[in-house]
């Protein structure tokens, strides 16, 4: 079963498809690290290709969305990065939590603290225990609180993101 992926154009792969089993968790970690290395070296086209490849094979994990959104942010494509991360709300369990926490982080970087809180709060309140929930909690307790304190009431850029 193949359909257009949310905001990516990547194929949706289900557990019933033979290609689903081609990419193991270790494969995805290796590809994600390779994409991050390319991005850190300024090889944004290569990094984008790697993260798109991850999404083409496994659009049900957060890593591809997170990596590609970082590439977009590096390219100044902030709205595209945020739109891409919106797709993580459709993921399941720990991948949804991690993707939404990362979306909250990117919203904070974009100076949109109120939106970040609206994304992060449900993740923290889910009662689940995973890396995404821990990241969301940390962002709410540290970054979001500081950003909201510096954000004008009509919503503007915070004075400092602590970075």
C-alpha positions as CSV (number, residue, x, y, z in Angstrom):
1,X,0.0,0.0,0.0
2,X,1.6,3.2,-1.1
3,X,0.1,6.7,-0.7
4,X,1.5,10.2,-0.6
5,X,3.2,11.0,2.7
6,X,2.1,14.0,4.7
7,X,4.0,17.1,3.6
8,X,6.9,15.1,2.2
9,X,5.9,13.3,-0.9
10,X,7.4,10.2,0.6
11,X,5.7,6.8,0.3
12,X,3.8,5.6,3.2
13,X,5.1,2.1,4.1
14,X,3.0,-0.2,6.3
15,X,4.2,-3.3,8.3
16,X,2.5,-5.5,5.7
17,X,4.7,-4.2,2.8
18,X,7.9,-6.2,2.1
19,X,10.1,-3.1,2.0
20,X,9.1,-2.2,5.6
21,X,11.4,-4.9,6.9
22,X,14.4,-3.8,4.8
23,X,15.3,-1.0,7.1
24,X,16.1,-2.1,10.6
25,X,16.2,0.2,13.6
26,X,20.0,0.1,13.4
27,X,19.9,1.0,9.7
28,X,17.8,4.0,10.4
29,X,20.1,5.2,13.2
30,X,23.1,4.8,10.9
31,X,21.3,6.8,8.1
32,X,20.1,9.4,10.5
33,X,23.7,9.9,11.9
34,X,25.0,10.1,8.3
35,X,22.4,12.7,7.4
36,X,23.3,14.7,10.5
37,X,27.0,14.5,9.7
38,X,26.4,15.8,6.1
39,X,24.2,18.6,7.5
40,X,26.9,19.6,10.1
41,X,29.5,19.7,7.3
42,X,27.2,22.0,5.3
43,X,26.4,19.4,2.7
44,X,22.7,20.2,2.8
45,X,21.7,18.7,-0.5
46,X,23.2,15.3,0.5
47,X,21.6,15.6,4.0
48,X,18.3,16.3,2.4
49,X,18.6,13.3,0.1
50,X,19.4,11.1,3.1
51,X,16.5,12.2,5.2
52,X,14.1,12.0,2.2
53,X,15.4,8.4,1.7
54,X,14.6,7.6,5.4
55,X,11.1,9.0,4.9
56,X,10.6,7.1,1.7
57,X,11.3,3.8,3.4
58,X,10.0,4.5,6.9
59,X,7.6,7.4,7.1
60,X,6.4,6.0,10.5
61,X,9.4,7.1,12.5
62,X,10.3,10.6,13.6
63,X,13.9,10.7,12.6
64,X,13.4,11.5,8.9
65,X,11.1,14.3,9.7
66,X,13.4,15.7,12.4
67,X,16.5,15.5,10.2
68,X,14.8,17.0,7.1
69,X,13.3,19.8,9.2
70,X,16.8,20.7,10.5
71,X,18.1,20.9,6.9
72,X,15.1,23.2,6.0
73,X,15.9,25.4,9.0
74,X,19.6,25.6,8.0
75,X,18.4,26.7,4.5
76,X,16.1,29.4,6.1
77,X,13.0,27.5,5.1
78,X,11.4,27.9,8.5
79,X,7.7,27.5,7.5
80,X,8.5,24.4,5.5
81,X,10.4,22.9,8.4
82,X,7.5,23.6,10.8
83,X,4.9,22.2,8.3
84,X,7.0,19.0,7.8
85,X,7.1,18.5,11.6
86,X,3.3,18.9,11.8
87,X,3.1,15.5,10.1
88,X,4.6,13.9,13.2
89,X,1.2,14.3,14.9
90,X,0.0,11.4,12.8
91,X,2.7,9.1,14.0
92,X,2.2,6.6,16.8
93,X,3.6,6.4,20.3
94,X,7.2,7.3,21.0
95,X,7.7,8.6,17.4
96,X,4.8,11.0,17.7
97,X,6.1,12.2,21.1
98,X,9.6,12.8,19.8
99,X,8.4,14.5,16.6
100,X,6.0,16.8,18.5
101,X,8.7,17.6,21.1
102,X,11.1,18.5,18.2
103,X,8.3,20.6,16.6
104,X,8.0,22.4,20.0
105,X,11.7,23.0,20.0
106,X,11.7,24.4,16.4
107,X,8.7,26.7,17.3
108,X,10.7,28.0,20.2
109,X,13.7,28.7,17.9
110,X,11.3,30.5,15.6
111,X,10.1,32.7,18.4
112,X,6.7,31.2,18.6
113,X,6.6,30.2,22.3
114,X,2.8,30.2,22.7
115,X,2.4,27.7,19.8
116,X,5.3,25.6,21.3
117,X,3.5,25.3,24.6
118,X,0.3,24.2,22.8
119,X,2.3,21.5,21.1
120,X,4.4,20.4,24.0
121,X,1.8,20.3,26.8
122,X,-0.2,17.4,25.5
123,X,3.0,15.3,25.0
124,X,3.9,15.9,28.7
125,X,0.4,15.2,29.9
126,X,0.1,11.9,27.9
127,X,1.5,10.0,30.9
128,X,3.9,8.1,28.6
129,X,7.5,7.7,29.5
130,X,9.9,8.0,26.6
131,X,12.6,10.4,25.2
132,X,10.0,12.6,23.4
133,X,8.1,13.2,26.6
134,X,11.3,13.9,28.5
135,X,12.4,16.4,25.8
136,X,8.9,18.1,25.9
137,X,9.0,18.3,29.7
138,X,12.5,19.8,29.6
139,X,11.5,22.4,27.0
140,X,8.4,23.4,28.9
141,X,10.3,23.7,32.2
142,X,13.3,25.6,30.8
143,X,13.0,27.1,27.4
144,X,9.3,27.8,27.0
145,X,9.0,29.4,30.4
146,X,11.9,31.8,29.6
147,X,10.6,32.5,26.1
148,X,7.1,33.3,27.3
149,X,8.5,35.7,29.9
150,X,10.2,37.6,27.1
151,X,7.4,37.4,24.6
152,X,5.2,40.4,24.1
153,X,1.5,39.7,24.8
154,X,0.6,39.9,21.1
155,X,3.2,37.3,20.3
156,X,6.6,38.2,19.1
157,X,10.1,36.9,19.3
158,X,11.4,36.2,22.7
159,X,14.4,38.1,23.9
160,X,16.5,35.0,24.4
161,X,16.3,31.4,23.7
162,X,19.2,30.5,26.0
163,X,21.3,29.5,23.0
